């Protein structure tokens, strides 16, 4: 994907969501991240199968059968967009298949922040979603969902989780396994925004909805969760011992845009409540949603805010009761260089947080490895320096397996996007101490 394409989708997102908050200006940070010199570290290159120029917008998730699933979109000038994926065998430490195609189409809506996702369910099925234009309006698009029962060689005809029929925005999807062969899915739904705009905002609010699908792609239990949410911020979901936990950026009448959480408790979602009352008043969409990870009843949420004097921050908080309550947040990084774009993982008795910065020297990708209660930081490292700047580098992805962090990100060099990967093998407190 060339930078011109990336720029065009940025403009599309800004217009579709009202005035977009500018990225923090490059400057010397208030407190630059530092690493503990007593902790050794190992960052090794992780070659990816998505080596074709124009590959971007990755998703990376751990499957239950000791595989990592990587999906991405490849965009070439004058060609149709292609949604592809591959899988990594953790036992053999190798990619077990060449890039396989999930979907191709001129009508695929490609967006730097509203990206496709891939997921597996315990029955071995693979699920993927992407965005598809549904009308002539620039920002009219639907969520499309497909399933594969043969490892991704063949995919079902796609279906849509919403049937409102409005030519409005639908996207920013989260997916999770919901039982042995069912999938849960949540999305931002613009059906109530169809009445036009006023003062830069749609007259109706963007809402958050969810549904589930069985193995035959039959939909069940579509519900509205929140009637007013941030128009274009990512949602995130993780499965706890008490059910799926969903986090997102809320929006009040007073334009407070804090992070909220809700959990599917049996057949109903709990009343959404803030992870923390930041009180961030933001009259435009920051295009910077939260990330959540869970293990048992433990959960960790990371997010971007500028609630404290308009200074950008990455905050994290943990829960010991599957998201019913969260600790007071910890500020992981602060200053004008902080971009957010966070990812989190829980594994091997550790919490991992990934985020981005951009200062006068360019963009950088940082990883913090902490105790599960977040109180102790075992390791903080710069994973990579990027050639690209601005939004073209998108949102990095993180998955942890066998105590090793696997990271994938987009970079833009000479106007062309491409994917890069790294593995971080921790050493020192709580680390595994050796590469695999």
C-alpha positions as CSV (number, residue, x, y, z in Angstrom):
1,X,0.0,0.0,0.0
2,X,1.4,3.3,-1.0
3,X,1.4,6.3,1.3
4,X,-1.2,8.1,-1.0
5,X,-3.7,5.3,-0.3
6,X,-3.0,5.6,3.4
7,X,-3.5,9.3,3.3
8,X,-6.8,8.9,1.6
9,X,-8.2,6.5,4.1
10,X,-7.1,8.9,6.9
11,X,-9.1,11.7,5.3
12,X,-12.0,9.3,4.9
13,X,-11.9,8.4,8.6
14,X,-11.7,12.1,9.6
15,X,-14.6,13.1,7.5
16,X,-16.7,10.1,8.6
17,X,-16.1,10.8,12.3
18,X,-16.1,14.6,12.4
19,X,-13.0,16.6,13.3
20,X,-10.3,14.2,14.2
21,X,-7.9,15.0,17.0
22,X,-4.4,15.7,15.7
23,X,-1.5,13.4,16.6
24,X,0.7,14.7,19.3
25,X,3.4,17.0,18.0
26,X,7.0,15.6,18.0
27,X,9.0,17.0,20.9
28,X,11.3,15.9,23.7
29,X,9.2,13.7,26.0
30,X,8.5,14.7,29.6
31,X,10.2,11.5,30.7
32,X,11.8,9.3,28.0
33,X,11.3,5.5,28.5
34,X,14.3,3.8,30.1
35,X,15.4,0.2,30.5
36,X,16.7,-1.4,33.6
37,X,20.4,-2.0,32.8
38,X,20.4,-5.0,35.2
39,X,17.9,-6.9,33.0
40,X,19.3,-8.6,29.9
41,X,17.1,-8.7,26.9
42,X,16.9,-10.4,23.6
43,X,15.0,-9.0,20.6
44,X,15.3,-11.2,17.5
45,X,13.9,-10.7,14.1
46,X,10.8,-12.8,13.4
47,X,10.5,-13.2,9.6
48,X,6.9,-13.1,8.4
49,X,5.3,-14.7,5.4
50,X,3.6,-11.4,4.5
51,X,6.6,-10.0,2.6
52,X,4.8,-8.6,-0.4
53,X,5.1,-4.8,-0.6
54,X,1.9,-3.1,0.3
55,X,1.1,-5.4,3.2
56,X,-0.3,-3.6,6.2
57,X,-3.0,-3.6,8.9
58,X,-2.0,-6.8,10.7
59,X,-3.9,-8.8,13.3
60,X,-2.1,-11.4,15.5
61,X,-3.9,-13.8,17.8
62,X,-3.0,-17.0,19.7
63,X,-5.1,-20.0,18.8
64,X,-5.9,-22.8,21.2
65,X,-3.9,-25.4,19.2
66,X,-0.5,-23.8,19.8
67,X,-0.6,-21.7,16.7
68,X,-0.4,-18.0,16.1
69,X,-2.7,-16.6,13.4
70,X,-1.6,-13.6,11.4
71,X,-3.8,-11.7,9.0
72,X,-3.2,-8.6,6.9
73,X,-4.4,-6.6,4.0
74,X,-2.3,-6.3,0.8
75,X,-3.0,-3.2,-1.4
76,X,-1.3,-2.6,-4.7
77,X,-2.0,0.4,-6.9
78,X,-4.5,-0.5,-9.6
79,X,-5.3,-3.9,-8.0
80,X,-8.0,-5.2,-5.7
81,X,-7.4,-5.3,-2.0
82,X,-6.6,-8.8,-0.7
83,X,-7.2,-10.0,2.9
84,X,-4.7,-12.8,3.6
85,X,-3.5,-14.9,6.5
86,X,-1.0,-17.5,7.6
87,X,-0.4,-19.5,10.8
88,X,2.7,-20.1,12.9
89,X,3.4,-23.5,14.5
90,X,4.7,-22.8,18.0
91,X,5.9,-26.5,18.4
92,X,7.9,-26.4,15.2
93,X,8.8,-22.7,15.4
94,X,7.9,-22.1,11.8
95,X,5.2,-20.7,9.5
96,X,3.2,-23.8,8.5
97,X,1.6,-22.3,5.3
98,X,2.2,-19.8,2.6
99,X,-0.1,-16.8,2.6
100,X,-3.7,-17.8,2.0
101,X,-6.4,-15.5,0.7
102,X,-9.6,-14.9,2.7
103,X,-11.3,-12.3,0.6
104,X,-10.6,-10.1,-2.5
105,X,-12.6,-7.2,-3.7
106,X,-12.8,-3.7,-5.2
107,X,-15.5,-2.9,-2.7
108,X,-13.4,-3.8,0.3
109,X,-13.2,-0.7,2.6
110,X,-9.6,-0.3,3.7
111,X,-8.9,1.9,6.7
112,X,-5.7,2.4,8.7
113,X,-7.4,2.2,12.0
114,X,-10.5,0.0,11.4
115,X,-8.8,-3.2,10.5
116,X,-9.8,-6.8,9.8
117,X,-9.4,-9.5,12.4
118,X,-9.0,-13.2,12.5
119,X,-10.0,-15.7,15.3
120,X,-10.2,-19.4,16.0
121,X,-12.8,-21.3,18.0
122,X,-12.2,-24.5,20.0
123,X,-13.7,-26.7,17.3
124,X,-10.8,-25.7,15.0
125,X,-12.8,-23.4,12.8
126,X,-11.3,-20.1,11.6
127,X,-13.3,-16.8,11.5
128,X,-12.4,-13.6,9.8
129,X,-14.1,-10.2,9.3
130,X,-13.5,-7.3,7.0
131,X,-15.3,-4.1,5.8
132,X,-17.3,-3.8,2.6
133,X,-18.8,-0.8,0.9
134,X,-22.6,-0.8,0.9
135,X,-23.5,2.3,-1.0
136,X,-22.2,5.3,-2.9
137,X,-21.7,7.5,0.2
138,X,-18.0,7.7,1.1
139,X,-18.4,6.3,4.6
140,X,-21.1,3.7,4.0
141,X,-19.8,0.3,4.8
142,X,-20.8,-3.0,6.5
143,X,-19.0,-5.6,8.5
144,X,-18.6,-8.9,6.7
145,X,-17.9,-12.2,8.5
146,X,-16.8,-15.5,7.1
147,X,-15.9,-18.9,8.5
148,X,-13.5,-21.7,7.4
149,X,-13.8,-25.3,8.6
150,X,-10.7,-26.6,6.7
151,X,-7.9,-24.5,8.1
152,X,-8.5,-21.6,5.8
153,X,-8.3,-23.3,2.4
154,X,-12.0,-22.5,1.8
155,X,-14.2,-19.8,3.3
156,X,-17.9,-19.5,3.6
157,X,-20.0,-16.9,1.8
158,X,-19.8,-13.8,4.0
159,X,-22.6,-12.6,6.2
160,X,-23.2,-9.4,8.1
161,X,-23.8,-9.3,11.9
162,X,-26.1,-6.3,11.4
163,X,-29.2,-6.1,9.2
164,X,-30.3,-2.5,9.7
165,X,-29.7,-1.7,6.0
166,X,-28.5,1.8,6.6
167,X,-25.7,3.2,4.4
168,X,-23.7,4.3,7.5
169,X,-20.5,3.3,9.2
170,X,-20.2,-0.2,10.8
171,X,-16.8,-1.4,12.0
172,X,-14.2,-1.4,14.8
173,X,-14.9,-5.0,15.5
174,X,-13.9,-7.3,18.3
175,X,-14.3,-11.1,18.2
176,X,-14.0,-13.9,20.7
177,X,-14.8,-17.7,21.0
178,X,-18.2,-18.2,22.6
179,X,-18.5,-21.9,23.3
180,X,-16.9,-24.8,21.4
181,X,-18.0,-23.7,18.0
182,X,-19.6,-20.3,18.3
183,X,-18.2,-16.8,17.8
184,X,-19.1,-13.6,19.6
185,X,-18.7,-10.4,17.8
186,X,-19.1,-6.7,18.8
187,X,-19.0,-3.6,16.5
188,X,-19.6,0.1,16.4
189,X,-22.9,0.6,14.6
190,X,-23.9,3.9,12.8
191,X,-27.5,3.1,12.1
192,X,-28.7,6.0,14.3
193,X,-26.3,8.5,12.6
194,X,-28.2,8.3,9.2
195,X,-30.0,11.6,9.8
196,X,-27.2,13.9,8.7
197,X,-24.8,16.1,10.6
198,X,-24.8,19.1,12.9
199,X,-21.7,21.1,14.0
200,X,-19.4,18.4,12.6
201,X,-21.2,15.5,14.3
202,X,-23.9,13.1,13.2
203,X,-27.3,14.0,14.6
204,X,-27.6,10.5,16.0
205,X,-25.0,8.7,18.1
206,X,-22.7,5.8,17.2
207,X,-23.7,2.8,19.2
208,X,-22.1,-0.4,20.4
209,X,-23.8,-3.7,19.5
210,X,-23.0,-7.4,19.8
211,X,-24.2,-10.8,18.5
212,X,-23.1,-14.4,18.3
213,X,-22.9,-16.9,15.4
214,X,-23.0,-20.7,15.4
215,X,-21.0,-22.9,13.1
216,X,-23.6,-22.6,10.4
217,X,-23.3,-18.8,10.5
218,X,-26.7,-18.4,12.0
219,X,-27.0,-15.3,14.1
220,X,-28.3,-15.2,17.6
221,X,-28.9,-12.7,20.3
222,X,-28.1,-9.4,18.6
223,X,-28.2,-6.7,21.3
224,X,-27.4,-3.0,21.9
225,X,-24.8,-2.5,24.6
226,X,-24.3,1.2,24.7
227,X,-26.3,3.8,22.8
228,X,-23.5,6.5,22.6
229,X,-19.9,5.6,22.1
230,X,-16.8,7.2,20.5
231,X,-17.3,7.2,16.7
232,X,-14.1,5.7,15.5
233,X,-12.1,4.1,18.4
234,X,-11.2,0.5,18.5
235,X,-13.0,-2.0,20.7
236,X,-11.3,-5.0,22.3
237,X,-12.4,-8.2,23.9
238,X,-10.9,-11.0,26.0
239,X,-12.4,-14.2,27.5
240,X,-12.3,-14.3,31.3
241,X,-13.3,-17.2,33.6
242,X,-16.7,-15.4,34.0
243,X,-17.3,-14.7,30.3
244,X,-16.2,-12.3,27.6
245,X,-15.0,-8.9,28.7
246,X,-15.5,-6.1,26.2
247,X,-13.8,-2.6,26.5
248,X,-14.4,0.5,24.4
249,X,-14.3,4.3,24.5
250,X,-17.6,5.8,25.7
251,X,-19.0,9.2,24.7
252,X,-21.2,11.3,26.9
253,X,-23.3,14.4,26.0
254,X,-20.5,16.5,27.5
255,X,-18.0,14.8,25.2
256,X,-16.2,12.9,28.0
257,X,-14.5,9.9,26.2
258,X,-13.3,7.5,28.9
259,X,-12.8,3.8,28.6
260,X,-15.7,1.6,29.7
261,X,-16.0,-2.2,30.3
262,X,-18.9,-4.7,30.2
263,X,-19.0,-8.5,30.5
264,X,-21.3,-11.1,29.0
265,X,-22.7,-12.6,32.2
266,X,-24.8,-15.6,31.0
267,X,-27.2,-14.3,28.4
268,X,-26.9,-10.6,29.2
269,X,-24.2,-7.9,29.2
270,X,-23.5,-6.2,32.5
271,X,-24.1,-2.5,32.8
272,X,-21.1,-0.7,31.2
273,X,-19.0,1.2,33.7
274,X,-15.7,3.1,33.4
275,X,-12.4,1.3,33.8
276,X,-11.3,4.6,35.4
277,X,-13.0,8.0,35.5
278,X,-10.3,9.9,33.6
279,X,-12.7,12.7,32.7
280,X,-11.1,13.3,29.3
281,X,-13.2,15.9,27.5
282,X,-12.5,15.4,23.8
283,X,-14.8,17.0,21.2
284,X,-13.5,14.8,18.4
285,X,-12.7,11.2,17.9
286,X,-9.1,10.4,19.0
287,X,-9.1,7.2,16.9
288,X,-7.3,5.5,19.7
289,X,-9.2,2.7,21.5
290,X,-8.3,0.4,24.4
291,X,-6.8,-3.1,24.5
292,X,-7.7,-5.9,27.0
293,X,-6.2,-9.2,27.9
294,X,-7.5,-11.8,30.3
295,X,-6.3,-15.0,32.0
296,X,-8.8,-16.7,34.4
297,X,-10.3,-13.9,36.5
298,X,-7.3,-11.6,35.9
299,X,-7.6,-8.8,33.3
300,X,-5.5,-5.9,32.1
301,X,-6.6,-2.9,30.1
302,X,-4.4,-0.4,28.5
303,X,-5.5,2.9,26.8
304,X,-4.5,6.3,25.6
305,X,-5.8,9.5,27.2
306,X,-4.9,13.2,27.4
307,X,-7.1,13.9,30.4
308,X,-4.3,15.5,32.5
309,X,-3.7,18.9,31.1
310,X,-4.0,17.7,27.5
311,X,-0.7,15.7,27.9
312,X,-0.8,12.3,26.1
313,X,-0.5,9.3,28.3
314,X,-0.7,5.5,28.2
315,X,-2.5,4.2,31.2
316,X,-3.0,0.6,32.4
317,X,-5.2,-1.0,35.1
318,X,-5.7,-4.5,36.3
319,X,-8.7,-6.4,37.6
320,X,-8.8,-9.5,39.8
321,X,-12.6,-10.2,39.3
322,X,-13.0,-10.5,35.6
323,X,-13.5,-6.8,35.0
324,X,-16.1,-6.1,37.7
325,X,-13.7,-3.6,39.2
326,X,-10.3,-2.2,38.3
327,X,-7.3,-0.9,40.2
328,X,-6.3,2.8,40.1
329,X,-4.5,3.2,36.8
330,X,-0.7,3.4,36.4
331,X,0.7,5.8,33.9
332,X,3.0,3.8,31.8
333,X,4.3,6.6,29.6
334,X,3.6,10.3,29.4
335,X,4.6,13.3,27.1
336,X,4.0,14.8,23.7
337,X,5.7,11.9,22.0
338,X,3.2,9.3,23.2
339,X,1.0,8.0,20.4
340,X,-0.8,5.2,22.3
341,X,-1.9,2.6,19.8
342,X,-1.7,0.0,22.5
343,X,-1.7,-3.8,22.7
344,X,-1.7,-6.0,25.8
345,X,-1.2,-9.7,26.7
346,X,-1.2,-11.9,29.7
347,X,0.8,-15.0,29.9
348,X,3.4,-17.0,31.8
349,X,2.5,-15.0,35.0
350,X,3.4,-11.8,33.2
351,X,1.6,-8.8,31.8
352,X,2.9,-7.3,28.6
353,X,2.0,-3.8,27.2
354,X,3.0,-2.5,23.7
355,X,2.7,1.1,22.6
356,X,4.1,3.6,20.1
357,X,5.9,7.0,20.4
358,X,6.9,9.6,17.9
359,X,9.5,12.3,18.6
360,X,12.0,14.4,16.6
361,X,13.9,11.2,15.8
362,X,10.9,9.4,14.4
363,X,8.6,6.6,15.6
364,X,9.5,3.9,18.0
365,X,7.8,0.8,19.4
366,X,8.1,0.0,23.1
367,X,7.3,-3.0,25.3
368,X,6.9,-3.2,29.1
369,X,6.9,-6.6,30.8
370,X,5.3,-6.4,34.3
371,X,4.0,-8.5,37.2
372,X,0.3,-9.4,36.7
373,X,-0.8,-6.7,39.2
374,X,1.3,-4.2,37.2
375,X,3.2,-3.1,40.3
376,X,6.6,-4.3,39.2
377,X,8.2,-3.6,35.9
378,X,10.6,-6.4,35.0
379,X,11.6,-5.0,31.6
380,X,11.2,-2.1,29.3
381,X,12.7,-2.2,25.9
382,X,12.6,-0.4,22.6
383,X,11.5,-3.1,20.2
384,X,12.0,-1.2,16.9
385,X,12.7,2.2,15.3
386,X,10.4,2.9,12.4
387,X,11.1,4.7,9.2
388,X,7.4,5.8,8.8
389,X,5.7,8.6,10.6
390,X,2.1,9.6,11.3
391,X,-0.8,7.2,11.0
392,X,0.5,5.2,8.1
393,X,2.2,2.8,10.5
394,X,-1.1,1.9,12.0
395,X,-1.6,-0.3,15.1
396,X,1.0,-2.8,16.2
397,X,0.0,-6.3,17.4
398,X,1.1,-8.5,20.3
399,X,0.7,-12.1,21.2
400,X,2.5,-14.0,24.0
401,X,3.2,-17.8,23.9
402,X,5.6,-19.8,26.0
403,X,6.7,-16.7,27.7
404,X,7.9,-15.1,24.5
405,X,6.3,-11.9,23.1
406,X,5.6,-12.0,19.4
407,X,5.2,-8.5,17.9
408,X,4.1,-7.4,14.4
409,X,3.9,-3.9,13.0
410,X,3.6,-1.9,9.8
411,X,6.3,0.4,8.6
412,X,6.3,2.7,5.6
413,X,9.6,3.1,3.7
414,X,9.9,5.2,0.5
415,X,6.1,5.5,0.5
416,X,5.5,1.7,0.5
417,X,4.0,-0.1,3.5
418,X,5.3,-3.4,4.7
419,X,5.1,-5.7,7.7
420,X,7.8,-6.5,10.2
421,X,8.0,-8.9,13.1
422,X,10.1,-9.5,16.2
423,X,10.2,-11.9,19.1
424,X,11.2,-10.8,22.6
425,X,12.6,-13.5,24.9
426,X,12.7,-12.1,28.4
427,X,15.6,-12.6,30.7
428,X,16.0,-11.6,34.3
429,X,13.0,-11.6,36.8
430,X,10.2,-13.8,35.6
431,X,11.8,-14.4,32.2
432,X,12.3,-17.6,30.4
433,X,16.0,-16.9,29.8
434,X,16.4,-18.7,26.4
435,X,15.3,-18.4,22.9
436,X,13.2,-21.2,21.3
